[in-house]
Amino acid sequence: MNEEKQVIVALDVASNDEMLQMLKKIHRPGCYVKVGMELYLQNGADIVRILKSEGYSVFLDLKLHDIPHTVYRAMKGLALLGADMINVHAAGGAEMMRAAAEGLGEGARSGRPICLAVTQLTSTDQTMLENELLIKRPIDEVITQYASLAYSSGMDGVVCSAWEAQKIKNQTSPEFLAVTPGIRLTDDDAGDQKRVATPSQARNLGSDYIVVGRSITAAADPAEAYQRVLDDWRNQTWKTIN
């Protein structure tokens, strides 16, 4: 796989103009980008069409979570946009995930997009899991259970933190994709993310793709920051798993 295509830039901006300005600053024509709820909901489906027409690969990060029939119909429509990767919440259950995969397959004009399930958000920690969501199991156990359910439901992979990637692959398949947000360079602030890793840590831990937002987009020089992320991802300089 082209290593540059394994680094996904999170375009967490509000408008088409902001998006185009950011892409100009990053200066990586045709790179992999993530369109999340902020950008999609304020600008509509055309935002994906624009990116695809310019040669970018697109991860459409809408995290669908609804009854199976609704998700099926939504995915069937989203498939027409040509996004390369789309996701749902694993918490929606097996029937919903199967419906998502079916909808994507039926709606796609040429090849089904990669379909992922979100296990737990990287802003979730054990305290939140127990005290707010009332799930009294270890977070690693919850995540691997969700991932196993996603695997048996026909998902192509999961969105998880880098720290769960290898355990998930061990419990499912080496080919089951681990797409990992919560990526920070060593000198960056973690922000609202709880389970973070550097690019080289993520690769060493089994990530297939990394999603990088503020470390690139909030940098003084986004093009230089992108190159630092890519270099760290390629070099795998971090060798000890704690």
VEXMAR-738855 format. One record per residue (C-alpha): residue in three letters; x, y, z. Coordinates in steps of 0.1 Angstrom, whole numbers, plus 5000, padded with zeros to 4 digits. Layout:
N
ALAXYZ/...
END
This chain:
242
MET500050005000/ASN501250354992/GLU502350485027/GLU501050835019/LYS497650685014/GLN497750545049/VAL497950895065/ILE494451055066/VAL494151425072/ALA491051525093/LEU489551825076/ASP487751945108/VAL486652285094/ALA483252435088/SER483252555052/ASN484252475017/ASP486552785016/GLU488252675048/MET488752325034/LEU490252455002/GLN492552695021/MET493652405044/LEU494352175014/LYS496352454998/LYS498452485030/ILE499052115033/HIS499952104996/ARG499451724991/PRO497351694959/GLY495351364960/CYS496151274996/TYR493651095019/VAL491351325038/LYS488551285063/VAL485251465060/GLY483451465093/MET480151585105/GLU481051945109/LEU482051985072/TYR479451745058/LEU476451875076/GLN477152245069/ASN478052195032/GLY476251885021/ALA477251594998/ASP478851824972/ILE481851844995/VAL482651484988/ARG482051524951/ILE484451824950/LEU487251634968/LYS486851324946/SER486851534914/GLU490151684926/GLY491651334930/TYR491551304968/SER490750984986/VAL487851045011/PHE487050895045/LEU483450995051/ASP483250995089/LEU479551025098/LYS479450745123/LEU475850635115/HIS473950485144/ASP470250415138/ILE467850135131/PRO469049885105/HIS466549995077/THR467450355081/VAL471250285080/TYR470750055050/ARG468950335030/ALA471450605041/MET474450385031/LYS472950304998/GLY472650674991/LEU476050765005/ALA477750504983/LEU476750714952/LEU479150994964/GLY482250784956/ALA483750804991/ASP486550544997/MET485750475033/ILE482650525054/ASN481750425090/VAL479050335115/HIS478950285153/ALA479449925163/ALA477149995192/GLY474249985167/GLY474649605167/ALA475149325143/GLU471949365123/MET472649735117/MET476249665106/ARG475149395082/ALA472549645068/ALA475249905064/ALA477449675044/GLU474549565023/GLY473449925015/LEU476950025006/GLY477349724983/GLU474049784965/GLY474650164961/ALA478250164949/ARG478750204912/SER482150034912/GLY483449844942/ARG482049884977/PRO483750154999/ILE485650035029/CYS483049995057/LEU484250055092/ALA482750035127/VAL483650265155/THR484450065187/GLN484750345213/LEU485650705207/THR489250795215/SER487851055239/THR486350765260/ASP488250625290/GLN487450375317/THR485950625340/MET483550755314/LEU482650405303/GLU481650305338/ASN480250625353/GLU478350775323/LEU477650475299/LEU477250235328/ILE479349965311/LYS481149795340/ARG483649595319/PRO487349685311/ILE487449925281/ASP489849685262/GLU487349405267/VAL484449615254/ILE486449735224/THR487549385213/GLN484049255218/TYR482649535195/ALA485449465170/SER484649095170/LEU480949175164/ALA481949405136/TYR484149135120/SER481448875121/SER478949135107/GLY480849195075/MET482749515083/ASP486149565067/GLY487649705099/VAL487249925129/VAL488050275141/CYS489950225173/SER492850375191/ALA496350245182/TRP496650075216/GLU493849825207/ALA494849755171/GLN496949445175/LYS494649285201/ILE491749335177/LYS493649175148/ASN494648885170/GLN490948825179/THR489648875143/SER492148865113/PRO495449025103/GLU493549165073/PHE490849325095/LEU491649695092/ALA492549915121/VAL492050285114/THR493250495143/PRO492550855152/GLY494051015183/ILE497451055166/ARG499751325179/LEU503451415173/THR505551385204/ASP505551755212/ASP501751805206/ASP499051855232/ALA496651555235/GLY493651795236/ASP490351605243/GLN491851275232/LYS492451015260/ARG494150725242/VAL496750885219/ALA499850765201/THR502450895178/PRO502550785141/SER505450555147/GLN503750405178/ALA500550355159/ARG502350165131/ASN504249955155/LEU501049875174/GLY499349745142/SER497450045127/ASP496750025090/TYR495750385086/ILE496150685109/VAL493850985111/VAL495651305120/GLY493851635126/ARG495251915148/SER498851795146/ILE498751895109/THR495852135105/ALA496652355136/ALA500452365129/ALA502152685119/ASP503252505087/PRO500752235078/ALA502852105049/GLU505852065071/ALA503751905098/TYR502251655073/GLN505851555062/ARG506851505099/VAL503851275104/LEU504551085072/ASP508251055081/ASP507450925116/TRP504950685102/ARG507450545077/ASN510450535100/GLN508850345128/THR511350495152/TRP509450385184/LYS510250025192/THR509149955228/ILE505549875236/ASN504749965272/
END
